Amino acid sequence: MSEEEWKPVPSKGWAAMIRKVYEVDPMVCPKCGSTIKVIAFITDFQAVDCIIDHLKS
C-alpha cells in the first residue's frame, strides 16, 4: 500500500470501547458520579505488578 492509499481508521478510544463492552463508563467516579480526569499512565510493568499485588491483600 502506498502512502497515498493508506488512510488511518479513526479509533473510538479506550474509554468508548470499555463503555460498549462492559456497559460502564470508566471516566465516571463510581462513588460520586463526577467525571474522572486521566493524569498519567503507568507503563512500567513491575510497578503495575506491585500495585496489583498490593490490591490483592
DRENLUM-779129 format. One line per 4 residues: number of its first residue (from 1); for each residue y, z, x of N, C-alpha, C. Coordinates in pm, 1 decimal, padded with zeros to 6 digits. Layout:
# DRENLUM-779129
NUM> Y,Z,X,Y,Z,X,Y,Z,X  ...;
END
This chain:
# DRENLUM-779129
1> -00118.0,00000.0,00083.4,00000.0,00000.0,00000.0,00124.6,00000.0,00088.1  00215.0,-00087.0,00058.6,00338.3,-00091.0,00136.4,00435.0,00014.7,00083.1  00537.2,00042.8,00161.7,00637.8,00140.9,00118.8,00705.7,00097.8,-00010.8  00721.2,-00031.6,-00029.7,00787.5,-00081.5,-00150.0,00702.1,-00059.6,-00273.7;
5> 00568.5,-00062.3,-00258.7,00478.5,-00043.2,-00372.5,00457.0,00104.9,-00405.4  00472.5,00191.0,-00305.2,00447.5,00332.9,-00324.2,00562.3,00398.0,-00400.3  00528.4,00465.9,-00507.8,00628.5,00539.8,-00583.8,00573.4,00679.1,-00608.3  00648.2,00782.4,-00575.6,00596.8,00918.0,-00596.5,00578.5,00948.6,-00744.7;
9> 00471.5,01019.1,-00774.1,00446.4,01062.8,-00911.1,00512.8,01198.8,-00927.9  00597.6,01213.2,-01028.6,00665.2,01341.0,-01045.5,00564.7,01452.9,-01073.9  00588.1,01567.7,-01013.2,00499.7,01682.2,-01031.5,00558.0,01775.0,-01136.9  00470.9,01831.4,-01218.2,00517.3,01927.9,-01317.3,00554.7,02059.7,-01252.4;
13> 00503.6,02082.9,-01134.6,00531.6,02209.0,-01067.1,00424.2,02311.0,-01098.2  00411.9,02407.2,-01009.4,00305.1,02506.1,-01022.2,00321.8,02593.2,-01145.3  00443.9,02631.9,-01179.7,00464.4,02720.6,-01294.9,00426.8,02650.5,-01425.4  00461.5,02523.1,-01438.1,00427.8,02448.3,-01559.6,00276.9,02430.8,-01573.1;
17> 00208.7,02409.6,-01460.3,00063.0,02395.0,-01465.4,-00003.7,02526.0,-01506.7  00044.5,02638.3,-01454.1,-00011.9,02768.0,-01492.3,00012.2,02794.4,-01640.5  00132.0,02761.5,-01690.3,00160.9,02777.2,-01833.5,00063.5,02697.4,-01918.0  00036.3,02574.2,-01876.2,-00051.8,02486.7,-01953.6,-00196.9,02534.2,-01950.7;
21> -00245.7,02570.2,-01834.6,-00386.4,02607.6,-01820.3,-00414.5,02747.0,-01876.1  -00332.3,02844.6,-01838.9,-00359.2,02983.7,-01875.5,-00280.4,03032.5,-01996.7  -00188.4,02950.3,-02045.3,-00103.7,02984.7,-02159.9,-00024.0,03113.6,-02135.5  00017.9,03131.5,-02010.1,00102.1,03244.0,-01970.0,00211.4,03188.5,-01880.8;
25> 00333.2,03231.7,-01904.4,00443.6,03185.0,-01821.0,00455.0,03275.6,-01699.0  00424.4,03223.4,-01578.8,00429.9,03307.3,-01459.2,00572.2,03344.5,-01417.4  00670.4,03285.6,-01481.6,00809.3,03312.8,-01446.0,00875.8,03411.5,-01542.0  00793.7,03481.1,-01624.0,00846.0,03581.9,-01715.9,00781.0,03715.4,-01681.5;
29> 00861.1,03818.5,-01665.2,00810.8,03951.6,-01632.4,00726.5,04003.4,-01749.2  00600.9,04044.6,-01721.5,00515.7,04094.4,-01828.7,00561.3,04229.5,-01884.6  00645.4,04301.6,-01811.0,00691.3,04433.5,-01857.1,00816.7,04425.8,-01942.5  00917.8,04349.3,-01895.5,01046.6,04349.3,-01966.6,01082.7,04214.9,-02030.6;
33> 01011.0,04107.8,-01993.9,01037.6,03977.0,-02052.4,01149.0,03898.9,-01984.8  01207.7,03954.0,-01878.2,01314.0,03883.1,-01805.6,01256.3,03769.6,-01722.5  01340.6,03674.6,-01687.4,01298.9,03563.5,-01602.7,01284.4,03611.6,-01459.1  01172.9,03573.6,-01396.5,01145.6,03610.4,-01258.0,01201.4,03502.1,-01167.1;
37> 01256.0,03544.2,-01054.8,01309.2,03451.2,-00955.6,01221.0,03457.8,-00831.4  01169.7,03344.2,-00785.9,01089.2,03339.4,-00664.1,01183.9,03352.8,-00545.6  01157.5,03452.7,-00461.4,01243.8,03472.8,-00345.5,01173.1,03440.6,-00214.7  01038.0,03429.1,-00218.8,00963.6,03398.0,-00096.7,00821.2,03357.2,-00130.7;
41> 00758.9,03286.7,-00038.7,00618.0,03252.1,-00047.0,00549.6,03309.0,00075.7  00436.2,03373.1,00055.1,00360.1,03427.7,00167.7,00262.2,03319.7,00211.9  00276.0,03276.5,00335.4,00190.7,03168.8,00386.9,00092.7,03216.4,00492.8  00106.1,03341.2,00534.9,00015.9,03397.3,00635.6,-00109.1,03450.2,00565.0;
45> -00224.5,03385.8,00589.1,-00347.6,03422.2,00520.3,-00387.3,03566.8,00545.8  -00364.5,03616.4,00665.5,-00400.1,03753.9,00697.8,-00315.6,03851.3,00614.6  -00190.1,03821.9,00596.2,-00103.2,03906.9,00514.5,-00148.3,03905.2,00368.8  -00187.1,03788.6,00319.9,-00235.8,03777.2,00182.0,-00362.7,03859.3,00164.6;
49> -00455.0,03850.6,00260.7,-00578.6,03929.0,00254.5,-00549.1,04078.9,00252.2  -00454.0,04124.0,00332.3,-00416.2,04266.5,00334.2,-00360.7,04311.0,00198.5  -00279.2,04227.5,00138.5,-00221.5,04261.1,00007.2,-00331.2,04268.1,-00097.5  -00422.1,04172.2,-00097.4,-00532.2,04171.8,-00194.9,-00621.3,04294.8,-00176.1;
53> -00654.4,04326.7,-00051.9,-00736.1,04445.1,-00024.5,-00666.6,04571.4,-00074.1  -00536.1,04580.0,-00053.3,-00459.5,04696.4,-00099.1,-00462.3,04707.9,-00252.3  -00452.9,04594.6,-00320.5,-00451.7,04596.2,-00467.4,-00587.0,04633.1,-00526.1  -00694.2,04610.9,-00452.0,-00827.9,04646.2,-00499.5,-00850.8,04796.8,-00502.7;
57> -00778.5,04870.1,-00419.5,-00801.7,05015.8,-00412.1,-00720.4,05094.0,-00512.0;
END
